[in-house]
Amino acid sequence: MPISQEHIIAGRSYRTAANELREVSAIEQDEVVYHSLFPGAAGLMVRTHAKRVALIRFAAEAQTEVERPLHGAGRAPA
């Protein structure tokens, strides 16, 4: 089920029906700036160049918000 536009937030990640993982870096006017992420060699995540798409299209393609397990890893606890 698509995610409503109001729930698309910079800094969060979303998975599409095609299993693409997208990390939102910014929302500018009615466009989403995001990077696609996919597993690479040695367990590292590969990040594509920034892409832009209309917010309404991004929301329609996003099926679920996901928490990236390694997101923020290596930071000292607060």
N, C-alpha and C positions, 0 to 999 in steps of 0.2 A: 504494500500500500504506500503510495507516495507520501512524502512529508510535507506539511504545510510550509509555505514560504516564511512564516513568522518563526519557525523553529530551525531555520538554517542560520548558523552562527559561526563567525570566524573563529578559527582555532579548533574546530571540531571536525570529525571525520564521518563520512557517510558511505554506505555501500549501495551500488546500483543493482538492478535486476540482472545485469550481465556480470555481476560479481566484481566490478571495478571499485577499488577503494579510492575515495576522493577526500583530500584534506583541504578545507576552506582556509585560505589565507586572508581574504578580505571580501567585503561586500561593498561595492561602489555604485551608488545610485541603484539601478535595477539590474546590475550584473554581479556575478559571483566570480572571484578569482580563486582558482583551485589548482592543486597538483594531484596527479594520479600517482598512486603508490603501488608497488608490487615487489614480491620477494626476489632478491638477487642472490648472488653467490655468497657463501659463508654466512648465511642467515641475515645478511644486511638488507635493508629496504631501499629500493631504487625509487627516486622521485623524479617525475618528468618536469619539463619547463612549465611555467605558469600558463594556464589556459583560462579563457574568459567565456562565459556563457550567460544567457539571460537567467535571472533569478527564477522566473516561472518555469523555465525548462529544467534547471538544476533540481528544483523541488519536485518536479514531476518524475525525474529519473532516479532520485534518491529514494531508496526503499526503507532504509533503517540507519539510525545513527549508531556508530560503533566506537568503542573505546579501544584505542590502540594500546596493546599491552606494554610496548616499550616506550610509549610516548612519555617523555619526562624522566626516563630512566637515567640514573647517574646523577641526579640532583640530590643535594643534601636535604634530609627531612627538615621541615620547618620547626 
